[in-house]
Amino acid sequence: MKNNLTDLNDHLFMQLERLNDEGLSNENLQKEIDRSKAITKVSESIVSNATLQLEAVKLKAEHIGLKEIDLPKLSVFEQKQ
């Protein structure tokens, strides 16, 4: 499984579209709201982890320097296949 921040963004917008479906019954709308809450919690953890990784790279660059080869690839910039 290969996921990246672009995929996360896509999932968030898909969930937003599901919430915006005016044809949902009250029961199904509540299910989507519950799903959205779960997706939000997981998304926040993913973004927090990515932020921590970025801060670690910045700290390393500031204090000991980085060679080009040391820089992590940010999957948000990778092209989808």
N, CA, C and O atoms as a GROMACS GRO file, in nm:
protein
  324
    1MET      N    1   0.085  -0.118   0.000
    1MET     CA    2   0.000   0.000   0.000
    1MET      C    3   0.088   0.123   0.000
    1MET      O    4   0.178   0.136   0.083
    2LYS      N    5   0.063   0.212  -0.093
    2LYS     CA    6   0.141   0.334  -0.102
    2LYS      C    7   0.046   0.453  -0.099
    2LYS      O    8  -0.026   0.479  -0.195
    3ASN      N    9   0.048   0.523   0.012
    3ASN     CA   10  -0.036   0.642   0.026
    3ASN      C   11   0.053   0.763   0.050
    3ASN      O   12   0.164   0.750   0.102
    4ASN      N   13   0.003   0.878   0.012
    4ASN     CA   14   0.078   1.000   0.035
    4ASN      C   15  -0.020   1.112   0.071
    4ASN      O   16  -0.140   1.090   0.078
    5LEU      N   17   0.032   1.230   0.093
    5LEU     CA   18  -0.053   1.341   0.136
    5LEU      C   19  -0.154   1.382   0.028
    5LEU      O   20  -0.261   1.433   0.060
    6THR      N   21  -0.120   1.362  -0.095
    6THR     CA   22  -0.215   1.389  -0.204
    6THR      C   23  -0.334   1.294  -0.195
    6THR      O   24  -0.449   1.334  -0.214
    7ASP      N   25  -0.305   1.166  -0.165
    7ASP     CA   26  -0.413   1.069  -0.148
    7ASP      C   27  -0.502   1.108  -0.030
    7ASP      O   28  -0.624   1.096  -0.038
    8LEU      N   29  -0.441   1.154   0.078
    8LEU     CA   30  -0.518   1.198   0.194
    8LEU      C   31  -0.611   1.313   0.155
    8LEU      O   32  -0.729   1.314   0.191
    9ASN      N   33  -0.559   1.406   0.082
    9ASN     CA   34  -0.640   1.518   0.035
    9ASN      C   35  -0.758   1.469  -0.050
    9ASN      O   36  -0.870   1.518  -0.035
   10ASP      N   37  -0.732   1.373  -0.137
   10ASP     CA   38  -0.839   1.317  -0.220
   10ASP      C   39  -0.946   1.252  -0.134
   10ASP      O   40  -1.066   1.270  -0.158
   11HIS      N   41  -0.905   1.175  -0.032
   11HIS     CA   42  -1.001   1.109   0.057
   11HIS      C   43  -1.086   1.212   0.133
   11HIS      O   44  -1.206   1.193   0.150
   12LEU      N   45  -1.023   1.319   0.178
   12LEU     CA   46  -1.096   1.422   0.250
   12LEU      C   47  -1.203   1.488   0.162
   12LEU      O   48  -1.315   1.512   0.206
   13PHE      N   49  -1.167   1.515   0.038
   13PHE     CA   50  -1.264   1.575  -0.053
   13PHE      C   51  -1.374   1.477  -0.092
   13PHE      O   52  -1.489   1.516  -0.110
   14MET      N   53  -1.340   1.348  -0.105
   14MET     CA   54  -1.444   1.249  -0.133
   14MET      C   55  -1.543   1.242  -0.017
   14MET      O   56  -1.664   1.231  -0.038
   15GLN      N   57  -1.491   1.248   0.106
   15GLN     CA   58  -1.581   1.244   0.221
   15GLN      C   59  -1.670   1.369   0.225
   15GLN      O   60  -1.788   1.360   0.258
   16LEU      N   61  -1.613   1.481   0.192
   16LEU     CA   62  -1.692   1.604   0.186
   16LEU      C   63  -1.805   1.592   0.084
   16LEU      O   64  -1.917   1.638   0.109
   17GLU      N   65  -1.777   1.530  -0.029
   17GLU     CA   66  -1.880   1.509  -0.130
   17GLU      C   67  -1.990   1.417  -0.078
   17GLU      O   68  -2.108   1.440  -0.104
   18ARG      N   69  -1.951   1.311  -0.003
   18ARG     CA   70  -2.052   1.221   0.053
   18ARG      C   71  -2.140   1.295   0.154
   18ARG      O   72  -2.261   1.273   0.159
   19LEU      N   73  -2.079   1.382   0.234
   19LEU     CA   74  -2.157   1.459   0.331
   19LEU      C   75  -2.254   1.556   0.262
   19LEU      O   76  -2.359   1.589   0.317
   20ASN      N   77  -2.218   1.600   0.146
   20ASN     CA   78  -2.297   1.699   0.073
   20ASN      C   79  -2.410   1.636  -0.009
   20ASN      O   80  -2.487   1.707  -0.074
   21ASP      N   81  -2.420   1.504  -0.006
   21ASP     CA   82  -2.523   1.434  -0.082
   21ASP      C   83  -2.659   1.461  -0.020
   21ASP      O   84  -2.689   1.413   0.089
   22GLU      N   85  -2.740   1.539  -0.089
   22GLU     CA   86  -2.871   1.577  -0.036
   22GLU      C   87  -2.970   1.461  -0.035
   22GLU      O   88  -3.076   1.472   0.028
   23GLY      N   89  -2.938   1.353  -0.101
   23GLY     CA   90  -3.028   1.238  -0.105
   23GLY      C   91  -3.010   1.143   0.012
   23GLY      O   92  -3.081   1.043   0.020
   24LEU      N   93  -2.919   1.172   0.102
   24LEU     CA   94  -2.896   1.083   0.216
   24LEU      C   95  -3.012   1.089   0.315
   24LEU      O   96  -3.063   1.197   0.347
   25SER      N   97  -3.051   0.973   0.363
   25SER     CA   98  -3.150   0.970   0.470
   25SER      C   99  -3.082   1.018   0.598
   25SER      O  100  -2.960   1.027   0.604
   26ASN      N  101  -3.161   1.049   0.699
   26ASN     CA  102  -3.104   1.094   0.826
   26ASN      C  103  -3.009   0.990   0.884
   26ASN      O  104  -2.903   1.023   0.938
   27GLU      N  105  -3.047   0.863   0.872
   27GLU     CA  106  -2.962   0.755   0.924
   27GLU      C  107  -2.829   0.749   0.849
   27GLU      O  108  -2.723   0.738   0.910
   28ASN      N  109  -2.836   0.755   0.717
   28ASN     CA  110  -2.712   0.750   0.638
   28ASN      C  111  -2.628   0.875   0.656
   28ASN      O  112  -2.505   0.869   0.654
   29LEU      N  113  -2.694   0.989   0.673
   29LEU     CA  114  -2.620   1.112   0.700
   29LEU      C  115  -2.544   1.099   0.831
   29LEU      O  116  -2.428   1.140   0.840
   30GLN      N  117  -2.608   1.043   0.934
   30GLN     CA  118  -2.539   1.025   1.062
   30GLN      C  119  -2.421   0.931   1.048
   30GLN      O  120  -2.317   0.953   1.110
   31LYS      N  121  -2.435   0.826   0.967
   31LYS     CA  122  -2.323   0.734   0.942
   31LYS      C  123  -2.206   0.809   0.877
   31LYS      O  124  -2.090   0.788   0.912
   32GLU      N  125  -2.238   0.896   0.780
   32GLU     CA  126  -2.133   0.973   0.713
   32GLU      C  127  -2.068   1.072   0.809
   32GLU      O  128  -1.948   1.097   0.802
   33ILE      N  129  -2.148   1.130   0.898
   33ILE     CA  130  -2.091   1.221   0.997
   33ILE      C  131  -1.996   1.146   1.089
   33ILE      O  132  -1.888   1.194   1.120
   34ASP      N  133  -2.037   1.027   1.133
   34ASP     CA  134  -1.949   0.946   1.218
   34ASP      C  135  -1.822   0.906   1.144
   34ASP      O  136  -1.713   0.907   1.201
   35ARG      N  137  -1.838   0.870   1.017
   35ARG     CA  138  -1.721   0.834   0.936
   35ARG      C  139  -1.628   0.955   0.922
   35ARG      O  140  -1.506   0.941   0.929
   36SER      N  141  -1.686   1.072   0.902
   36SER     CA  142  -1.606   1.194   0.888
   36SER      C  143  -1.525   1.222   1.014
   36SER      O  144  -1.408   1.262   1.006
   37LYS      N  145  -1.586   1.201   1.129
   37LYS     CA  146  -1.515   1.221   1.255
   37LYS      C  147  -1.394   1.127   1.265
   37LYS      O  148  -1.286   1.167   1.308
   38ALA      N  149  -1.414   1.002   1.226
   38ALA     CA  150  -1.304   0.905   1.230
   38ALA      C  151  -1.195   0.942   1.130
   38ALA      O  152  -1.076   0.937   1.162
   39ILE      N  153  -1.235   0.980   1.010
   39ILE     CA  154  -1.138   1.020   0.907
   39ILE      C  155  -1.060   1.142   0.953
   39ILE      O  156  -0.940   1.152   0.931
   40THR      N  157  -1.128   1.236   1.018
   40THR     CA  158  -1.062   1.357   1.067
   40THR      C  159  -0.956   1.323   1.170
   40THR      O  160  -0.846   1.378   1.165
   41LYS      N  161  -0.987   1.232   1.262
   41LYS     CA  162  -0.889   1.194   1.365
   41LYS      C  163  -0.765   1.130   1.303
   41LYS      O  164  -0.652   1.162   1.339
   42VAL      N  165  -0.788   1.039   1.210
   42VAL     CA  166  -0.674   0.972   1.144
   42VAL      C  167  -0.595   1.073   1.061
   42VAL      O  168  -0.472   1.071   1.062
   43SER      N  169  -0.665   1.161   0.990
   43SER     CA  170  -0.598   1.262   0.908
   43SER      C  171  -0.511   1.354   0.993
   43SER      O  172  -0.399   1.387   0.954
   44GLU      N  173  -0.562   1.394   1.108
   44GLU     CA  174  -0.484   1.480   1.197
   44GLU      C  175  -0.356   1.411   1.241
   44GLU      O  176  -0.251   1.474   1.251
   45SER      N  177  -0.363   1.282   1.268
   45SER     CA  178  -0.243   1.206   1.306
   45SER      C  179  -0.143   1.199   1.192
   45SER      O  180  -0.023   1.212   1.213
   46ILE      N  181  -0.192   1.178   1.072
   46ILE     CA  182  -0.104   1.169   0.954
   46ILE      C  183  -0.035   1.303   0.931
   46ILE      O  184   0.086   1.307   0.908
   47VAL      N  185  -0.111   1.411   0.937
   47VAL     CA  186  -0.054   1.544   0.915
   47VAL      C  187   0.045   1.578   1.026
   47VAL      O  188   0.151   1.636   1.001
   48SER      N  189   0.011   1.543   1.149
   48SER     CA  190   0.102   1.567   1.261
   48SER      C  191   0.233   1.491   1.244
   48SER      O  192   0.340   1.545   1.271
   49ASN      N  193   0.225   1.368   1.198
   49ASN     CA  194   0.344   1.288   1.175
   49ASN      C  195   0.429   1.348   1.062
   49ASN      O  196   0.552   1.355   1.074
   50ALA      N  197   0.365   1.392   0.954
   50ALA     CA  198   0.438   1.453   0.844
   50ALA      C  199   0.505   1.583   0.889
   50ALA      O  200   0.617   1.612   0.849
   51THR      N  201   0.437   1.660   0.973
   51THR     CA  202   0.493   1.784   1.026
   51THR      C  203   0.615   1.754   1.113
   51THR      O  204   0.717   1.824   1.104
   52LEU      N  205   0.605   1.652   1.197
   52LEU     CA  206   0.718   1.613   1.281
   52LEU      C  207   0.839   1.571   1.196
   52LEU      O  208   0.952   1.608   1.227
   53GLN      N  209   0.814   1.495   1.091
   53GLN     CA  210   0.924   1.454   1.002
   53GLN      C  211   0.989   1.576   0.937
   53GLN      O  212   1.111   1.583   0.927
   54LEU      N  213   0.909   1.670   0.893
   54LEU     CA  214   0.962   1.790   0.830
   54LEU      C  215   1.043   1.872   0.929
   54LEU      O  216   1.150   1.922   0.895
   55GLU      N  217   0.993   1.886   1.050
   55GLU     CA  218   1.065   1.962   1.153
   55GLU      C  219   1.198   1.894   1.186
   55GLU      O  220   1.297   1.963   1.211
   56ALA      N  221   1.201   1.762   1.188
   56ALA     CA  222   1.326   1.690   1.215
   56ALA      C  223   1.429   1.715   1.105
   56ALA      O  224   1.547   1.734   1.133
   57VAL      N  225   1.383   1.716   0.980
   57VAL     CA  226   1.473   1.743   0.868
   57VAL      C  227   1.525   1.886   0.876
   57VAL      O  228   1.644   1.911   0.853
   58LYS      N  229   1.437   1.980   0.910
   58LYS     CA  230   1.480   2.120   0.924
   58LYS      C  231   1.584   2.134   1.034
   58LYS      O  232   1.684   2.204   1.018
   59LEU      N  233   1.560   2.068   1.146
   59LEU     CA  234   1.653   2.076   1.259
   59LEU      C  235   1.789   2.019   1.220
   59LEU      O  236   1.893   2.077   1.252
   60LYS      N  237   1.788   1.907   1.153
   60LYS     CA  238   1.913   1.847   1.107
   60LYS      C  239   1.985   1.940   1.011
   60LYS      O  240   2.106   1.958   1.020
   61ALA      N  241   1.911   2.000   0.919
   61ALA     CA  242   1.971   2.091   0.822
   61ALA      C  243   2.033   2.213   0.890
   61ALA      O  244   2.141   2.258   0.852
   62GLU      N  245   1.966   2.265   0.991
   62GLU     CA  246   2.016   2.382   1.062
   62GLU      C  247   2.143   2.352   1.141
   62GLU      O  248   2.234   2.435   1.146
   63HIS      N  249   2.148   2.236   1.201
   63HIS     CA  250   2.256   2.209   1.295
   63HIS      C  251   2.373   2.130   1.238
   63HIS      O  252   2.487   2.152   1.278
   64ILE      N  253   2.348   2.039   1.146
   64ILE     CA  254   2.461   1.964   1.092
   64ILE      C  255   2.467   1.966   0.940
   64ILE      O  256   2.560   1.912   0.880
   65GLY      N  257   2.369   2.026   0.879
   65GLY     CA  258   2.367   2.035   0.734
   65GLY      C  259   2.316   1.908   0.670
   65GLY      O  260   2.319   1.801   0.730
   66LEU      N  261   2.271   1.922   0.552
   66LEU     CA  262   2.221   1.808   0.476
   66LEU      C  263   2.285   1.805   0.339
   66LEU      O  264   2.309   1.909   0.277
   67LYS      N  265   2.313   1.686   0.294
   67LYS     CA  266   2.354   1.668   0.156
   67LYS      C  267   2.226   1.643   0.077
   67LYS      O  268   2.124   1.602   0.132
   68GLU      N  269   2.233   1.668  -0.050
   68GLU     CA  270   2.114   1.650  -0.134
   68GLU      C  271   2.059   1.508  -0.120
   68GLU      O  272   1.937   1.488  -0.122
   69ILE      N  273   2.147   1.412  -0.104
   69ILE     CA  274   2.105   1.273  -0.094
   69ILE      C  275   2.029   1.246   0.036
   69ILE      O  276   1.951   1.151   0.043
   70ASP      N  277   2.050   1.328   0.139
   70ASP     CA  278   1.984   1.310   0.267
   70ASP      C  279   1.840   1.360   0.270
   70ASP      O  280   1.764   1.324   0.359
   71LEU      N  281   1.804   1.440   0.173
   71LEU     CA  282   1.671   1.500   0.176
   71LEU      C  283   1.564   1.396   0.147
   71LEU      O  284   1.575   1.320   0.051
   72PRO      N  285   1.460   1.393   0.230
   72PRO     CA  286   1.352   1.296   0.205
   72PRO      C  287   1.268   1.339   0.086
   72PRO      O  288   1.256   1.458   0.057
   73LYS      N  289   1.211   1.242   0.019
   73LYS     CA  290   1.120   1.272  -0.091
   73LYS      C  291   0.983   1.300  -0.031
   73LYS      O  292   0.929   1.217   0.042
   74LEU      N  293   0.929   1.414  -0.063
   74LEU     CA  294   0.795   1.447  -0.014
   74LEU      C  295   0.695   1.390  -0.112
   74LEU      O  296   0.684   1.435  -0.226
   75SER      N  297   0.621   1.290  -0.067
   75SER     CA  298   0.530   1.219  -0.155
   75SER      C  299   0.420   1.307  -0.211
   75SER      O  300   0.354   1.270  -0.308
   76VAL      N  301   0.399   1.422  -0.150
   76VAL     CA  302   0.296   1.513  -0.200
   76VAL      C  303   0.333   1.564  -0.340
   76VAL      O  304   0.245   1.606  -0.415
   77PHE      N  305   0.462   1.561  -0.374
   77PHE     CA  306   0.506   1.609  -0.504
   77PHE      C  307   0.525   1.499  -0.606
   77PHE      O  308   0.556   1.526  -0.722
   78GLU      N  309   0.508   1.374  -0.564
   78GLU     CA  310   0.526   1.264  -0.657
   78GLU      C  311   0.408   1.256  -0.752
   78GLU      O  312   0.294   1.286  -0.714
   79GLN      N  313   0.435   1.217  -0.873
   79GLN     CA  314   0.330   1.202  -0.973
   79GLN      C  315   0.257   1.073  -0.948
   79GLN      O  316   0.319   0.972  -0.916
   80LYS      N  317   0.124   1.075  -0.963
   80LYS     CA  318   0.046   0.952  -0.952
   80LYS      C  319   0.066   0.870  -1.078
   80LYS      O  320   0.074   0.924  -1.189
   81GLN      N  321   0.074   0.741  -1.060
   81GLN     CA  322   0.096   0.651  -1.173
   81GLN      C  323  -0.036   0.607  -1.229
   81GLN      O  324  -0.040   0.530  -1.326
   0.00000   0.00000   0.00000
